[in-house]
Structure formats: C-alpha cells, structure tokens
Amino acid sequence: MATPFEELEYLSDYLPDEGESVLISRKDGELVCQACPSEGLRDGIDEAELYGLLVECNERLSMRAAQPLWVTSFATFAFLTAVFTLGGLGWSSWFLAPGAVFVALWVCYSWIRRRQLQLFARELRPQILIAIEDRNIEAHALIAGMRQHVELRTLLDLFIAGAERKRA
C-alpha cells in the first residue's frame, strides 16, 4: 500500500479539467476517482446557447425602458418650464420641481414595468419555457441559475413576477 502522499500524486495525474469536479473514495482499500456531474444549474447557467438566449431576452427587456425614459424626461422638463414661466413662479416655489419629478418617476417606472411585462408575457416567457423544456430543466432550477448572474437581473425579476401572477 502506498503512502497518502504517493496516492495523491497518482491522483493528480488524473484530475479533470478546470471547472469539472471529481469524487475520490475508497473501494476495497484502493482509491477510486469518479467524475461528478454538475447538479443542474446551481452554480449558474453553463450551456452557451441557453445563456445567450437569456441574455438576449434580458437586453430586449432593458431596451423597453428607453422610450418611457426619454418621453418622461422631456415631458417633465416641458411641464416644469411651462409652470414656472407661464405661472410667473420664482425660486421661492422650488419645491414644486422635486414634487413633479417624483410623480414623473413613478409614472415612468410604471410605464416601463408595464411594457416589460407585456413583452415578457407575450414573447419571451413562452420562448424561455420551450428552451428549458427541450433541455429538461425545471423553472425553479432556471431561476436558481439566473440568480447567479447579475446581468440577468431584469429577466429574473420578471420571471419571478410572472410566476407570482400565475399563482394568484
């Protein structure tokens, strides 16, 4: 029987590539190496095609915010300019500007969220569900995988909101 250091040296020759796991156990007094399959998507999304689809969906959702942001910005500026110019208000009425901006932000956020939810429910969710069904991945495993990727946060939020709406 070899020393533990000799056994480890022997095993180091058979270690898998980076990112792969190996399980070392004893069987009948001998060390046995076995490759360990990854447990679903716990550590993230490994398949490039699925990850690319999710990134594309996330970017499409993010782009839905552009129009509401620009329209709300210009409308708020025009409204405040009109109120202060036509109303003859001065610096003593400065508090009206932040109040109008807070209302505009709430309207803008609601508008963006509505646009994103419509796109998600109409196009993206069915596309994602087909992709995960083809790969035999459960929806909760996909959520766990997306949770590991900060860049998929918008998609993750809507995926969870869609699941909550379905339960209600």
C-alpha positions, 0 to 999 in steps of 0.5 A, spaced: 500 500 500 502 506 498 503 512 502 497 518 502 502 522 499 504 517 493 496 516 492 495 523 491 500 524 486 497 518 482 491 522 483 493 528 480 495 525 474 488 524 473 484 530 475 479 533 470 479 539 467 478 546 470 471 547 472 469 539 472 469 536 479 471 529 481 469 524 487 475 520 490 473 514 495 475 508 497 473 501 494 476 495 497 482 499 500 484 502 493 482 509 491 477 510 486 476 517 482 469 518 479 467 524 475 461 528 478 456 531 474 454 538 475 447 538 479 443 542 474 444 549 474 446 551 481 452 554 480 449 558 474 447 557 467 453 553 463 450 551 456 452 557 451 446 557 447 441 557 453 445 563 456 445 567 450 438 566 449 437 569 456 441 574 455 438 576 449 431 576 452 434 580 458 437 586 453 430 586 449 427 587 456 432 593 458 431 596 451 423 597 453 425 602 458 428 607 453 422 610 450 418 611 457 425 614 459 426 619 454 418 621 453 418 622 461 424 626 461 422 631 456 415 631 458 417 633 465 422 638 463 416 641 458 411 641 464 416 644 469 418 650 464 411 651 462 409 652 470 414 656 472 414 661 466 407 661 464 405 661 472 410 667 473 413 662 479 420 664 482 425 660 486 421 661 492 416 655 489 422 650 488 419 645 491 414 644 486 420 641 481 422 635 486 414 634 487 413 633 479 419 629 478 417 624 483 410 623 480 414 623 473 418 617 476 413 613 478 409 614 472 415 612 468 417 606 472 410 604 471 410 605 464 416 601 463 414 595 468 408 595 464 411 594 457 416 589 460 411 585 462 407 585 456 413 583 452 415 578 457 408 575 457 407 575 450 414 573 447 419 571 451 416 567 457 413 562 452 420 562 448 424 561 455 419 555 457 420 551 450 428 552 451 428 549 458 423 544 456 427 541 450 433 541 455 429 538 461 430 543 466 425 545 471 423 553 472 425 553 479 432 550 477 432 556 471 431 561 476 436 558 481 441 559 475 439 566 473 440 568 480 447 567 479 448 572 474 447 579 475 446 581 468 440 577 468 437 581 473 431 584 469 429 577 466 429 574 473 425 579 476 420 578 471 420 571 471 419 571 478 413 576 477 410 572 472 410 566 476 407 570 482 401 572 477 400 565 475 399 563 482 394 568 484 
